Each structure stands twice: as structure tokens, then as C-alpha cells.
């Protein structure tokens, strides 16, 4: 007769704790963002705005309109009391025109708002990308290499920060647009978009570079940097694999704050007539059209539509930027 042996787990096996796994910087930040209702709401609005821009062709196809077709006939616009003003059935949202039509040319407001979101967000995102790349590399190089490199880059940062930014952009944008017309970037309506990306991106990197430089001055003295040096890693390898990844939190916060700034800058420049020009739709160009013919006096809806979209977008990005900053640096929110 054989006996069945039963293995009884030992006390040590029962009490052995599971090994905890650490979270990455972005994972920890996302966990903190999820705990904030304001952060989640602003994140949802940002995603909705981005999807609105991406899906502009599909949405306007469903509506049955496009941003360029004009409707100037007497069946759409008033030809007597206030020439150019949309008739009452087209002045506000309707089944055929979801946000009504604009005065003067009778183009569909919803279509121009959707395609304008594409243009405004594209300019803001690309300009932010240019600023982030330049600012990160220049600031990291200044802080890591030190010496003459630091001196030259620091004086360059001071020079860029000393420029009157708005006046410089206003004066250089038309010049750059004329120069781009003879290049591969100067095709059709792409000229003002390319010029704004270059101008806003090139003159927006200095503040980030100064912040990154300060962070790198501390990082370069850390033990893991010394260990990388002792293993024979080159300075370039250490800079791009050890130093720059450790300032990603600062860069991410700056990027989320810079996007709404560039959206507002594009709107301001287009409103002043040196940015995106008609017929290319952008939110700033729509605001410019509302005031150029004093249409906002008789058709305030024409001004309210792009103005509201601009305010909501900038506010959502700013709130998201605050949430990202607090999530990556909780001490900053308590100071």
C-alpha cells in the first residue's frame, strides 16, 4: 500500500512578497493626471479638438459642404437692406449649414472652422516641435560641455530673449514669405503656413534652452554620468542617451505650454494680416475677416464661432499643461 505525500507550503513561501515594479516618469505622471477631474476634462477636450481637425474632410462631407464654395446668390445673402448679410435661415446653424454661412461670400462656417482647426493646430504643433528640438539640443549642449560652448550659447539665448518678439515676427514674416515663394516651400497656400512655422519655431526656443541648461548643470554631476565616462562612452553618446532623456519632463511641460501660445500667436498674426490669408481658412483669418468688413457689428455670430473655438482650445491646452507640470513636479504645485 503506497502513501500519498502532500507537500505543505512553508511559512517562508507563503510570506514571500512580490517584487514591486517601478513606474516610468510618464507612467507616474499619467497616474496623477487621472486623479484630477480638471486634467481629464482638459485632456478630453484636447483630444476632441485634434480629432475634429483630423476628421475635417469626413465631417464636411457628411454636412455636404466645403470651405471654399461661395453662395452669393439672393437665395442665401441679402441684397437689399444689408448687402452681403446672410438671410435669417442661413445666419445661424441649420440642417444645410451646421454653423450658418459667413457674410460677404456665403461660405460654410462649419467647414471653414474644421479646416481652420487643421491649419491652426498644424502651425502650432510644428512650431512647437521646432522650438523644442532647438531648445533641448542647445540647452543640453551648453550645460553639458560648459566652457566656451556654454558661453557662446548662453549669450545667444540672452540675445534671442532680448528681442521684442511680436515686432520681430511682424516685420520678418512678410519678408520670409516673399523669400519662400521661389522655393519648394512656396507652393500656393503653403507659404504662410511654412513661414509661420519657421518664424514661431525659430524664435521660441531660447526660454526652454535656458531651463534645460540649468537642469543639465545638475545632471552632469550625477554618478551615472561619471560611470558612463569611466566605461569610455563618448560625450555625444552621454549627451543623447543619458542627459537629454533625463530632462524629458521639463521639455514635455514646456511643449504643452508652448502649443497654446503658438495657437494664439498664429491667430494674432493672421488677425493682423501677416499670417494665413484668405481663402486658406484658419481661426485667426476668420477673426480677421469678421473685423475687416465690420461684419461683427451686424453678424456677431461670424465672430463668436472662431473666437469661441480659439478660447476653448487655448484654455484646454493651458489647463492640460498645468496638470502635466504638477504631475511631473508635484512640489511645484505646493510652493
N, C-alpha and C positions, 0 to 999 in steps of 0.2 A: 504494500500500500504506500503510495507516494503522497507526500505532503506538499501543499502549495504554499510557497513562501511569499508573503506580502511585504513589499518594500514600503516602510514607513518614512515619509519625508522628515528630515531632521529639522530641528528648530532653526538652524543656520540657513537652510534652504528656504524655509517659509518667510524668514525675515529679511532676506537679501533684497535691498532696494533696487528699483530700476534705475538705470543710468539716465540722468537728465540730459536732454539735448538742448543746446543753446540756440537762441533765435538770432537771425541776422539783424543788422541795423534796420533794414527796410521792413522785416517781419515784425520787429518790436514797434516800429512807428505805425504800421498798419493796425496793430492790435490797439494802440492808444487812440488812433483816429476812429476806430469802430465804436469806441466808448463815448464819443461825442456826437450828439444829435446834430449840432450845427455843422460839424465837419462832414458827416454823412450826407446831410441835406445839400451842402455846397458841392460835394463830390458828385452827387446825383445830378445836380443842375449842370455842372461842367460836362458830364458825360452826355446829357441830353442835348446840350448846345453843340458839342462835337458831332454827335450823330445827326443832328439837324443839318449841319453843314455838309457832312459826307453824303447824306441821303437827299440832298437838294434836287438832283435830277429826277429821282424817283418821286419825290413829293410833288414837284411841279408837273410831272407827267400825269400823276393822279388828278391834280387840280385841272389839268388841261391848258396850262398857261406856260409862258416862258418870260424871262426878264427883259427881253429886247423888243418884242412886238408892241407896237403902238396902237392905241384905239382913240383916234382923234375925231371920229365922226359925231354927228349930232345925237346919235343914239347912246353915246357914252359921256360926252362932255357938253357943258353948257355953252351955247354960242351967243347968248343974249345978255342976261343980267350980269354974270361974272364969267367972261370968256375963258375957257380952259378949265373951269372948276368941274369936277365930276358931278354928274346928275345924282340926285339923292340915293337912288338904288345902287350906285357904284361908289358912293362916298365912304361907306363903311363896309364891314365884312358881309359877304353874301355867298350864295352857293357857287356862283360862277367865278367870283374873285374873293378868295378867303379872307383877305385883308383890305379889299377895295382896290382902287386904282389910284395912281398918282395924278395930280393935276398937270395940265400942260400937254403931256404926251400920252396919258392914259395907260401907262404900262402897269402891269400887275404888281402890287406891293408885296404880296407874299413871295412871289418868285424872286423879286429883287432882294428881299430880305434874306431869303435862303441862300442865294448865290453870293450875296454880300457877306454872309457869315463865312463862306468859303474863303473869300478874298481877305477879309479882316483877320481871321484865325491863321491863315497861311502866312501872312506877313508877320504877325505877332510871333508865331511859333518858330519860323525860320530866323527871324531877327534875334530871338532869344537864344536859339541854338548857336548862332554866330558869336554872340556875346559870351555865352557860357564856355565855348571851346577856347576863344581867345583869352578870356579872363582866367580860366583854370590853368592853362598852359603858362601864361605869362606870370601869374602869381606864384604858381608852384616853382617855376624856374628861378624867380627872384629869391624866394625863401630858401630853396634847397642849395643853390650854388653859392649865394652870398657874394661878397666882394664886389668887383666891378659890374658883374651881371646884375646884382641886386641894385646897385646904384643907378645904372642906366634905366632899368625897368621902373624903378621907383620914381625917378624924375619924369619918365614918360607917363606914368599913372597920374602924377601931380599935374602935368600939362593937360591931359585929357579932362581931368576933373575941374580944371580952372576955366575951360571953355564955356561960354554961355550956350548951353546945349540947344535950346529952342531956336535961337537966332542962327546958330551954325547950321542946323538941319534945314531951316527955312531957306537959307542962302545957297546951300550946297545941293539940295535936292533937284532944283531945275537944271543946274549945271551938269550933274551926273546923268540926268535923264537925256539931255542933249548928246552927251558922250556915248551913252549906251545905244542910241538909235543906229549907229553904224556897226554894231557888234552882233554876236549870236544871241545876246540877251535882249536886243532891241526889236523884237518882233511883235508888232501890234500892241495889244493892251498889256503885255508883259513888262513893258518899260517902266511904268510907275511902280509896279509890284517889286521888280528887281531892285530899283533904286532905293525904295524904302527899306527893303531887307538889308541892303548894304549899308546905308546910312545909319539906321537904327542899331543894327548889329555892331558896326564898327565903333560907334561912339558910346556903346553901352557896357563895355567890358571892364572899364577901369575900376569901378567900385568893387566888383567881385574879385578882381585881381588883388586889390589891397586886402580884402578879407582873407582870401586864400593864402596870401603871403604870410599873414600873421599866424594862421593855423600851421603852416608848414615849418615856420621857425621853431615851433614847439615839437612837431612830429619828427624832425630830422635828428633830434637828440635822443629819441627812444631807442630801447635796447634792440628791437628787431631790425632797425636800420643799421645799427652797428654790427649786428650778426650778419646781415646781408653783405655789408662791406667786407667782413672777415672771410666770407666764403668766396670772395672775388667777383661779386656782381658789379657790373659797370654802373656808373652814375645814371645813365639813361634808363637802364633796367630798373634800378631802385626807384627812380622818379615816377615811371609809368606803372610799375607793378606794386609798389609799396606806399608811395607818398600820395599820389593822386587818388587812388581808391579810398584812402582814409580821410579825404576831405569831401567825399561824395555827399554827405549830409548837408554841409554848408552850401554846396553847389545846387542841390535839389531845392533847398529853401529859397535860394536866390532865383532859380528858374521859375518857381511857382509865383514869386512876387513880380518877376520881370514880365511875364506874359500879359497880365492886365495893364501894366504900364505901357507896353508896346501896342496893345489894342487901343488904348486911349490916345497914344501918340499918332497912330495911323488915322484915327478918326479926326483928330485935331488938324493934322496936315491936309487931309482930304477936305475938311471943312474950310480950311483957309485957301484951298485951290491949288496946292502944290503937290498933292498926293495922287490918289486914284481919281481919274477923271471920267466923266460920262462918255460913252454909255456903259463902261465897266461898273458893275454895282459893288458898292461897299457901304458900310454903315455911315462912315464919315461923308462919303459922296452923297448919300441920301439926305443927310443933315444939311449939306451944302446946297443941294437942290431945293430944300424946303425954305431956306432963308434967302437964296439968291433972287427969287422972284417974289419974295414976300408972301409965298403961298401959305405960310404958317398962320397968317392973320385970318384967312378965310377958310383954310383947311388945316386946323391944328392936328388932325389925325395923321397927316403926312409927316409931321414932326414927331409925334408921340410914338409911332411904330418903331423907327430905328433908334430913337432916344431911349425907349424902354428896354429894347434888346441890348443896347450898349451898357446901360446901368446894371441890368441883371447879370450880364456876363462878367463885367469888371468886379462887381460885388461878390459873385460866386468864386471867382479866381482869388480874390483877396482873402476871403474867409477860408478858402482851402489852403492858401499859403500860410495864414496864421496857424491853422491846425497842423500843417506839416512842420512848421517851426517848433511849435510846442511839443509835438510828438518826438521830434529828433533831439530836442533840448528842453526837457521838462523844467529845468532850473530857470530857464529864461522866462517862463510864464509866472514864476513865483517872485521874481525880482521886481 
